[in-house]
Amino acid sequence: MEPIRVPAEMFRFTSGDRAGLYISVLHAFTEANERLETALSLDDLRARLRAVGRLEALEDEDLTRALGQLREWDLVDVNQNHAENYLTAADYERNNLQYSLTRRGEAAFAGVLHALSVLASTGALQTAVLDAIADRLGDLLTLLADDGADRRIFTTVMELEGHLEALSTNTKQFNGELQRLLRADGADLSTFHEVKAATVAYLQEFVTNLDQRARTIEARIGQLEEHGASRLHLRALRGADLPKISGTDPGPEWLAHRQARWEGLCAWFLPPDGARPRVEQLRLVARRAIITLLQVLDRITESRRRASSAVADFRELARWFTVLPAQDDLHRLWATAFGLSSARHAHLGHPDPELVSSSATWAEADPVAVSVLLRSSGRTERFSRTGRVREVAAIKAARAEQALAERAQLEAAWDMLDTDGRVRLSHFGKLDHSVFERLLDLLGKALASSPSAAGTRRSTTSDGKIEIVLRDPADGAVAQLITPRGRFSGPDYEIEIRAFGGRQVKEAAR
């Protein structure tokens, strides 16, 4: 990759004593361009400066000098206005010259505006952007079958690239803010506790069902690759209807730009070289951030449990010692605060007490061995028979047998619930209670999800392998399911249970 080279003196106008005037002049030209006024005279420029907030008195000499400096930096161009009729020589000298932004001037001021917007913006991880990308990819798959939909393909491609740009920009900004938050050590523990707790909840909500959204986008990208991304871009180019103002064909450069954006989309969800998709890296970053933030929250919570430090406690204790009047009270406070008492091993004796005189002082008597356990816990060792080693072979065999039975039960349940297409809820009829509980759990997850524009509700199991598609009954029918523990009545939904990605349900359960 070639290094990025910025033209010399392109951003010189942002520094120096007259930087405010230079920025105001470029701002005035930019505002005029938005109103399709590409060239301004001195009077027009002065009016535009008042419009952008430059209200102080400004002499023509100062304004002309500023325009001359911007022209030296190739940010402003000047030309003569031959289409105007001048009444006087003074009018000619004042309005003959017209100034306009060069291409470098437009880019320089746009760069400043972009830098300011990045400083003021806040990144976000928006699942709505992922859903929008998946929807636009689905629209493109539908539009490819229509030969007269080139214009709609163009607008859809532009929307798709806009959503991808939003995903990339917001993710980079949010990741930068997240890393700064992980490194931040604030004095206000209460504020940091609320911010980090809210961030953990935000990340957990984003990670939920991220795998399902990513797989949906991955599958649709693969389908478009089968049709041919170049064919898609060619149709979008026909729908763009680009003009040939400069005399050269803008098509090849436009197609190269679309191909680069498409490769960027594939890098996010379906890399051609088998590398790890960026969305998977994003999930790993989010999960590591959740763990780190939870650890920080634990440390903050632990630090807030203690109302004062050890230094403050000792200072308060010293104050108590100064106010107690009696000596006995001082001793009682000392004993209560520090718990110092007689030695706990005073009851220990020598192996042969007759060798030590009862009148001998402790300093003269031989030392007595003190157990390490007595020093640490206040108890001495008690030696007894070693406990028998438990025989765990039977326990292991029972647990293995139980695991096999549960696995077989799970496979049997998924075999019974596999619809192999769209069926009514009443199709199941009689069910074992354990199978009925799994079906009820899938129905609950589907009903808890938001319906699509077509009224379809989708949900998956916690591992993302089993998907249920639920549709409301059009005829208002009621289904009854019979289990060994009773009857279940409810709307006769149209349901479809399958393994995500086209795999068999039984293989997914394994």
C-alpha positions as CSV (number, residue, x, y, z in Angstrom):
1,M,0.0,0.0,0.0
2,E,1.4,3.4,-1.0
3,P,1.9,5.9,1.8
4,I,-0.7,8.7,2.0
5,R,0.8,12.1,0.9
6,V,-1.0,15.3,1.7
7,P,-0.3,18.2,-0.6
8,A,2.0,20.8,0.8
9,E,0.4,23.8,2.6
10,M,-3.1,22.3,2.2
11,F,-4.0,22.9,5.8
12,R,-1.8,25.9,6.5
13,F,-4.9,28.1,6.8
14,T,-5.9,26.4,10.1
15,S,-2.9,27.8,12.0
16,G,-1.5,31.3,12.6
17,D,-2.9,34.6,13.7
18,R,-5.2,34.9,10.7
19,A,-6.5,31.4,10.8
20,G,-10.0,32.5,11.9
21,L,-10.3,34.8,8.9
22,Y,-9.1,32.1,6.5
23,I,-11.6,29.6,7.9
24,S,-14.4,32.1,7.7
25,V,-13.6,32.9,4.0
26,L,-13.6,29.2,3.1
27,H,-16.8,28.7,5.0
28,A,-18.4,31.5,3.1
29,F,-17.4,30.0,-0.2
30,T,-18.7,26.6,0.9
31,E,-22.1,28.1,1.9
32,A,-22.2,29.8,-1.5
33,N,-21.5,26.5,-3.3
34,E,-24.4,24.9,-1.5
35,R,-26.6,27.5,-3.1
36,L,-25.0,26.9,-6.5
37,E,-23.0,30.2,-6.4
38,T,-19.5,29.2,-7.5
39,A,-17.9,32.6,-7.9
40,L,-18.1,35.6,-5.5
41,S,-17.0,39.2,-5.8
42,L,-15.7,41.2,-2.8
43,D,-19.2,42.5,-2.0
44,D,-20.7,39.0,-2.4
45,L,-18.0,37.6,-0.2
46,R,-18.5,40.3,2.5
47,A,-22.2,39.5,2.5
48,R,-21.5,35.8,2.9
49,L,-19.0,36.5,5.7
50,R,-21.8,38.2,7.6
51,A,-24.0,35.3,7.0
52,V,-21.5,32.8,8.6
53,G,-21.1,35.0,11.6
54,R,-18.1,37.2,10.7
55,L,-19.6,40.5,11.8
56,E,-16.5,42.6,12.7
57,A,-15.4,45.4,10.5
58,L,-13.1,44.2,7.7
59,E,-11.3,46.4,5.3
60,D,-11.1,45.6,1.6
61,E,-7.3,45.5,1.9
62,D,-7.4,42.9,4.6
63,L,-9.9,40.8,2.7
64,T,-7.9,41.1,-0.5
65,R,-4.7,40.1,1.3
66,A,-6.4,37.1,2.8
67,L,-7.7,36.0,-0.6
68,G,-4.2,36.5,-2.0
69,Q,-2.7,34.2,0.6
70,L,-5.3,31.5,0.0
71,R,-4.6,31.8,-3.7
72,E,-0.9,31.2,-3.0
73,W,-1.8,28.0,-1.2
74,D,-3.9,27.0,-4.2
75,L,-7.1,27.0,-2.2
76,V,-8.8,29.9,-4.0
77,D,-8.8,30.8,-7.7
78,V,-9.5,34.2,-9.3
79,N,-10.7,35.2,-12.7
80,Q,-12.3,38.2,-14.5
81,N,-16.0,38.6,-14.9
82,H,-16.5,39.5,-18.6
83,A,-20.2,39.0,-18.6
84,E,-21.0,41.9,-16.3
85,N,-21.8,45.5,-17.4
86,Y,-19.9,48.1,-15.3
87,L,-21.1,51.7,-14.9
88,T,-18.0,53.3,-13.5
89,A,-14.3,52.6,-13.3
90,A,-14.6,52.2,-9.5
91,D,-17.4,49.6,-10.1
92,Y,-15.1,47.8,-12.6
93,E,-12.1,47.7,-10.2
94,R,-14.3,46.4,-7.4
95,N,-16.4,43.7,-9.1
96,N,-14.2,42.8,-12.1
97,L,-12.4,40.0,-10.2
98,Q,-14.4,37.0,-8.9
99,Y,-13.1,34.4,-6.6
100,S,-14.0,30.7,-6.3
101,L,-12.8,27.6,-4.4
102,T,-10.4,25.3,-6.1
103,R,-10.7,21.6,-5.9
104,R,-8.0,21.5,-3.2
105,G,-9.8,24.3,-1.3
106,E,-13.0,22.3,-1.3
107,A,-11.2,19.2,-0.1
108,A,-9.3,21.1,2.6
109,F,-12.3,22.7,4.1
110,A,-14.3,19.4,3.9
111,G,-11.4,17.7,5.8
112,V,-11.7,20.3,8.5
113,L,-15.4,19.8,8.8
114,H,-15.0,16.0,8.9
115,A,-12.4,16.3,11.6
116,L,-14.7,18.5,13.7
117,S,-17.6,16.0,13.1
118,V,-15.5,13.1,14.3
119,L,-14.5,15.0,17.4
120,A,-18.1,15.7,18.2
121,S,-19.6,12.4,17.2
122,T,-20.1,9.3,19.3
123,G,-19.6,5.8,18.0
124,A,-22.2,3.1,18.3
125,L,-22.8,-0.6,17.7
126,Q,-26.2,-0.6,16.0
127,T,-27.9,-3.9,15.2
128,A,-30.3,-1.9,13.0
129,V,-27.4,-1.2,10.6
130,L,-26.8,-5.0,10.3
131,D,-30.5,-5.6,9.6
132,A,-30.4,-2.8,7.0
133,I,-27.4,-4.4,5.2
134,A,-29.2,-7.7,5.2
135,D,-32.4,-6.1,3.8
136,R,-30.5,-4.3,1.0
137,L,-28.7,-7.5,0.0
138,G,-32.1,-9.2,-0.1
139,D,-33.5,-6.4,-2.3
140,L,-30.6,-6.8,-4.7
141,L,-31.3,-10.5,-5.0
142,T,-34.9,-9.7,-5.9
143,L,-34.0,-6.9,-8.3
144,L,-31.5,-8.9,-10.3
145,A,-34.4,-11.0,-11.6
146,D,-36.0,-7.8,-13.1
147,D,-34.4,-6.6,-16.3
148,G,-35.9,-3.1,-16.0
149,A,-34.8,-2.4,-12.4
150,D,-31.3,-0.8,-13.2
151,R,-32.2,2.5,-11.5
152,R,-33.5,0.7,-8.4
153,I,-30.4,-1.4,-8.3
154,F,-28.2,1.7,-8.4
155,T,-30.1,3.4,-5.5
156,T,-30.0,0.1,-3.5
157,V,-26.3,-0.3,-4.1
158,M,-25.7,3.3,-2.8
159,E,-27.9,2.6,0.3
160,L,-25.9,-0.6,0.9
161,E,-22.6,1.2,0.7
162,G,-23.9,4.0,3.0
163,H,-24.9,1.4,5.6
164,L,-21.5,-0.3,5.3
165,E,-19.8,3.1,5.8
166,A,-21.9,3.8,8.9
167,L,-21.1,0.4,10.3
168,S,-17.3,0.8,9.8
169,T,-17.2,4.4,11.0
170,N,-19.4,3.8,14.1
171,T,-17.5,0.6,15.0
172,K,-14.1,2.3,14.8
173,Q,-15.3,5.3,16.9
174,F,-17.0,3.1,19.5
175,N,-14.0,0.8,19.8
176,G,-11.8,3.8,20.4
177,E,-14.1,5.2,23.1
178,L,-14.4,1.7,24.6
179,Q,-10.7,1.3,24.9
180,R,-10.3,4.7,26.4
181,L,-13.0,3.8,28.9
182,L,-11.2,0.6,29.8
183,R,-8.0,2.6,30.5
184,A,-9.8,5.4,32.4
185,D,-9.3,5.8,36.1
186,G,-11.7,8.4,37.3
187,A,-12.0,9.8,40.8
188,D,-15.8,9.9,40.7
189,L,-16.4,6.2,41.4
190,S,-20.2,6.7,41.3
191,T,-20.1,8.1,37.7
192,F,-17.7,5.5,36.5
193,H,-19.8,2.7,38.0
194,E,-22.9,3.9,36.1
195,V,-21.1,4.4,32.8
196,K,-19.4,1.0,32.9
197,A,-22.6,-0.7,33.9
198,A,-24.5,0.9,31.1
199,T,-21.7,0.0,28.6
200,V,-21.8,-3.7,29.7
201,A,-25.6,-3.8,29.2
202,Y,-25.2,-2.1,25.7
203,L,-22.5,-4.6,24.7
204,Q,-24.5,-7.6,25.9
205,E,-27.6,-6.4,23.9
206,F,-25.4,-6.0,20.8
207,V,-23.8,-9.5,21.0
208,T,-27.2,-11.1,21.4
209,N,-28.2,-12.7,18.0
210,L,-25.1,-11.2,16.4
211,D,-24.2,-14.6,15.0
212,Q,-27.6,-15.0,13.4
213,R,-27.5,-11.6,11.7
214,A,-23.9,-12.2,10.5
215,R,-24.9,-15.6,9.0
216,T,-27.8,-14.1,7.2
217,I,-25.7,-11.4,5.6
218,E,-23.0,-14.0,4.8
219,A,-25.6,-16.2,3.0
220,R,-26.9,-13.4,0.9
221,I,-23.5,-12.2,-0.1
222,G,-22.7,-15.7,-1.2
223,Q,-25.9,-15.8,-3.3
224,L,-25.0,-12.5,-5.0
225,E,-21.5,-13.8,-5.7
226,E,-23.0,-16.7,-7.5
227,H,-24.9,-14.2,-9.7
228,G,-21.8,-12.2,-10.2
229,A,-20.9,-9.0,-8.4
230,S,-19.5,-7.5,-11.6
231,R,-22.9,-8.1,-13.3
232,L,-24.6,-6.3,-10.4
233,H,-22.2,-3.3,-10.7
234,L,-22.7,-3.1,-14.4
235,R,-26.4,-2.8,-14.0
236,A,-26.0,-0.2,-11.3
237,L,-23.7,1.7,-13.6
238,R,-26.4,1.8,-16.3
239,G,-28.9,3.0,-13.7
240,A,-26.5,5.7,-12.5
241,D,-26.6,7.4,-15.9
242,L,-23.2,9.2,-15.2
243,P,-22.4,12.4,-17.3
244,K,-19.2,12.7,-19.3
245,I,-18.4,16.3,-18.5
246,S,-14.6,16.1,-18.6
247,G,-14.6,14.2,-21.9
248,T,-13.5,10.9,-20.3
249,D,-15.6,7.9,-19.5
250,P,-16.3,7.9,-15.7
251,G,-17.5,4.3,-15.9
252,P,-14.3,2.4,-15.3
253,E,-13.3,4.5,-12.2
254,W,-16.9,4.2,-10.9
255,L,-16.9,0.4,-11.3
256,A,-13.4,0.2,-9.6
257,H,-14.8,2.1,-6.6
258,R,-17.9,-0.1,-6.4
259,Q,-15.6,-3.2,-6.5
260,A,-13.5,-1.8,-3.7
261,R,-16.6,-1.2,-1.6
262,W,-17.9,-4.7,-2.3
263,E,-14.5,-6.2,-1.3
264,G,-14.8,-4.2,2.0
265,L,-18.3,-5.7,2.6
266,C,-16.9,-9.2,2.0
267,A,-14.0,-8.5,4.4
268,W,-16.6,-7.8,7.1
269,F,-18.7,-10.9,6.6
270,L,-17.3,-13.3,3.9
271,P,-13.6,-13.0,3.2
272,P,-12.6,-14.7,0.0
273,D,-9.3,-16.0,1.4
274,G,-10.9,-17.8,4.3
275,A,-9.6,-15.3,6.9
276,R,-11.6,-14.4,10.0
277,P,-14.4,-11.9,9.2
278,R,-14.2,-8.6,10.9
279,V,-17.6,-9.0,12.4
280,E,-16.3,-12.0,14.3
281,Q,-13.4,-10.0,15.5
282,L,-15.9,-7.3,16.6
283,R,-17.7,-10.0,18.6
284,L,-14.5,-11.1,20.3
285,V,-13.6,-7.5,21.2
286,A,-17.1,-6.9,22.7
287,R,-16.9,-10.1,24.8
288,R,-13.5,-9.3,26.1
289,A,-14.7,-5.8,26.9
290,I,-17.6,-7.2,28.8
291,I,-15.3,-9.3,30.9
292,T,-12.9,-6.5,31.6
293,L,-15.7,-4.0,32.5
294,L,-17.2,-6.5,34.9
295,Q,-13.9,-7.0,36.6
296,V,-13.5,-3.2,36.9
297,L,-17.0,-3.0,38.3
298,D,-16.2,-5.6,40.9
299,R,-13.1,-3.6,42.0
300,I,-15.1,-0.4,42.1
301,T,-17.9,-2.1,44.2
302,E,-15.3,-3.6,46.5
303,S,-13.6,-0.3,47.0
304,R,-17.0,1.4,47.8
305,R,-17.8,-1.1,50.5
306,R,-15.2,0.3,52.8
307,A,-16.4,3.7,54.0
308,S,-12.9,4.8,55.2
309,S,-9.3,3.8,54.8
310,A,-7.0,2.2,57.3
311,V,-5.2,5.5,57.9
312,A,-8.5,7.1,58.8
313,D,-9.4,4.3,61.2
314,F,-6.1,4.6,63.1
315,R,-6.6,8.4,63.3
316,E,-10.0,7.9,64.8
317,L,-8.7,5.3,67.2
318,A,-5.9,7.7,68.3
319,R,-8.6,10.4,69.0
320,W,-10.5,7.9,71.2
321,F,-7.3,7.3,73.2
322,T,-6.9,11.0,73.9
323,V,-10.5,11.4,75.3
324,L,-10.7,8.4,77.6
325,P,-10.1,9.5,81.2
326,A,-9.3,6.3,83.1
327,Q,-6.3,4.0,82.7
328,D,-8.5,0.9,82.8
329,D,-10.6,2.3,80.0
330,L,-7.5,2.7,77.9
331,H,-6.4,-0.9,78.5
332,R,-9.9,-2.1,77.6
333,L,-9.9,-0.1,74.4
334,W,-6.4,-1.5,73.5
335,A,-7.5,-5.1,74.1
336,T,-10.8,-4.5,72.1
337,A,-9.1,-2.8,69.1
338,F,-6.1,-5.1,68.7
339,G,-7.2,-8.4,70.3
340,L,-3.9,-8.9,72.1
341,S,-4.1,-11.4,75.0
342,S,-2.0,-14.1,76.6
343,A,-0.2,-16.6,74.5
344,R,-2.4,-19.4,73.1
345,H,0.2,-22.0,73.7
346,A,0.6,-21.5,77.4
347,H,-1.1,-24.8,78.1
348,L,1.6,-26.7,76.2
349,G,4.1,-28.7,78.3
350,H,7.5,-30.4,77.9
351,P,7.6,-34.0,76.9
352,D,9.0,-34.9,80.4
353,P,7.8,-32.3,83.0
354,E,10.0,-33.8,85.7
355,L,13.2,-32.6,84.0
356,V,12.0,-28.9,84.3
357,S,11.7,-27.4,87.8
358,S,8.4,-25.8,88.6
359,S,10.1,-22.8,89.9
360,A,12.1,-22.2,86.7
361,T,11.3,-19.0,84.8
362,W,10.3,-19.1,81.2
363,A,13.5,-17.6,80.2
364,E,15.5,-20.4,81.9
365,A,13.3,-23.3,80.8
366,D,13.8,-25.2,77.5
367,P,11.5,-24.0,74.6
368,V,8.4,-25.9,73.7
369,A,7.6,-26.7,70.1
370,V,4.6,-24.8,68.9
371,S,2.6,-26.1,65.9
372,V,2.3,-24.0,62.8
373,L,-1.4,-24.8,62.7
374,L,-1.8,-23.4,66.2
375,R,-0.2,-20.1,65.2
376,S,-2.4,-19.7,62.1
377,S,-5.8,-21.0,63.4
378,G,-5.5,-21.5,67.1
379,R,-5.9,-25.3,66.9
380,T,-3.4,-28.1,67.2
381,E,-3.1,-31.1,64.9
382,R,-5.1,-34.2,65.6
383,F,-3.8,-37.3,64.1
384,S,-6.2,-40.1,63.1
385,R,-6.7,-42.8,60.6
386,T,-6.5,-41.8,56.9
387,G,-9.9,-41.6,55.2
388,R,-10.7,-44.1,52.6
389,V,-10.5,-43.2,49.0
390,R,-13.9,-43.1,47.4
391,E,-14.6,-45.4,44.5
392,V,-15.9,-43.1,41.7
393,A,-16.0,-45.6,38.9
394,A,-19.7,-46.3,39.5
395,I,-20.5,-42.5,39.7
396,K,-18.7,-41.8,36.4
397,A,-20.5,-44.7,34.7
398,A,-23.9,-43.4,36.0
399,R,-23.1,-39.9,34.8
400,A,-22.0,-41.1,31.4
401,E,-25.1,-43.1,31.0
402,Q,-27.2,-40.1,32.1
403,A,-25.5,-37.9,29.5
404,L,-26.1,-40.4,26.7
405,A,-29.8,-40.7,27.7
406,E,-30.2,-36.9,27.7
407,R,-28.5,-36.7,24.3
408,A,-30.8,-39.4,22.9
409,Q,-33.8,-37.6,24.4
410,L,-32.7,-34.3,22.8
411,E,-32.2,-36.0,19.4
412,A,-35.6,-37.6,19.6
413,A,-37.2,-34.4,20.6
414,W,-35.7,-32.5,17.6
415,D,-36.7,-35.4,15.3
416,M,-40.3,-35.1,16.4
417,L,-40.3,-31.3,16.1
418,D,-38.6,-31.2,12.6
419,T,-41.4,-29.9,10.4
420,D,-39.6,-30.3,7.0
421,G,-41.5,-27.3,5.8
422,R,-44.4,-25.1,6.9
423,V,-47.1,-26.8,9.0
424,R,-49.8,-25.7,11.5
425,L,-49.3,-26.0,15.2
426,S,-52.2,-28.5,15.4
427,H,-50.0,-30.8,13.2
428,F,-48.2,-32.1,16.3
429,G,-51.3,-33.5,17.9
430,K,-50.1,-35.6,20.8
431,L,-46.7,-34.9,22.3
432,D,-44.6,-36.2,25.1
433,H,-44.3,-33.6,27.9
434,S,-40.6,-33.1,27.5
435,V,-41.0,-32.6,23.7
436,F,-43.9,-30.3,24.4
437,E,-41.7,-28.2,26.8
438,R,-39.1,-27.7,24.0
439,L,-41.8,-26.7,21.5
440,L,-43.3,-24.3,24.0
441,D,-39.8,-22.8,24.6
442,L,-39.4,-22.2,20.9
443,L,-42.8,-20.7,20.6
444,G,-42.1,-18.3,23.5
445,K,-38.9,-17.1,21.9
446,A,-40.6,-16.5,18.6
447,L,-43.5,-14.6,20.1
448,A,-41.0,-12.5,22.1
449,S,-39.3,-11.3,18.9
450,S,-40.6,-8.3,16.8
451,P,-42.5,-9.2,13.7
452,S,-41.2,-8.3,10.2
453,A,-43.1,-6.2,7.7
454,A,-44.7,-9.4,6.4
455,G,-45.8,-10.4,9.9
456,T,-43.2,-13.1,10.3
457,R,-41.5,-13.8,13.6
458,R,-38.1,-15.5,13.8
459,S,-36.1,-16.8,16.7
460,T,-33.3,-19.3,17.4
461,T,-32.1,-21.4,20.2
462,S,-29.3,-20.1,22.5
463,D,-26.6,-21.8,20.3
464,G,-28.1,-20.3,17.1
465,K,-28.5,-23.7,15.4
466,I,-32.2,-24.3,15.5
467,E,-34.5,-21.6,14.0
468,I,-38.3,-21.3,14.2
469,V,-40.4,-19.2,11.8
470,L,-43.8,-18.2,13.1
471,R,-46.7,-16.7,11.3
472,D,-50.1,-15.8,12.7
473,P,-53.1,-17.9,11.4
474,A,-55.0,-16.1,8.8
475,D,-58.2,-18.0,9.5
476,G,-58.1,-17.5,13.3
477,A,-58.1,-21.3,13.9
478,V,-57.4,-22.7,17.4
479,A,-55.0,-25.6,18.0
480,Q,-55.1,-28.2,20.8
481,L,-52.1,-30.2,21.8
482,I,-52.4,-33.2,24.1
483,T,-49.7,-34.2,26.6
484,P,-49.7,-36.7,29.4
485,R,-50.2,-33.8,31.9
486,G,-53.1,-32.1,30.2
487,R,-54.3,-30.1,27.1
488,F,-52.8,-27.0,25.6
489,S,-55.0,-24.6,23.6
490,G,-53.9,-21.6,21.5
491,P,-53.8,-20.0,18.1
492,D,-53.1,-22.5,15.3
493,Y,-49.9,-20.7,14.2
494,E,-48.1,-21.6,10.9
495,I,-44.7,-22.7,12.0
496,E,-41.5,-24.0,10.4
497,I,-38.7,-25.5,12.5
498,R,-35.3,-26.1,10.8
499,A,-31.6,-26.0,11.3
500,F,-30.0,-22.6,10.3
501,G,-27.9,-22.7,7.2
502,G,-29.7,-25.7,5.6
503,R,-28.3,-28.4,7.9
504,Q,-30.5,-31.2,9.2
505,V,-32.0,-30.6,12.6
506,K,-30.7,-33.9,13.9
507,E,-27.2,-33.0,12.9
508,A,-27.5,-29.6,14.7
509,A,-28.7,-31.3,17.9
510,R,-25.6,-33.5,17.8
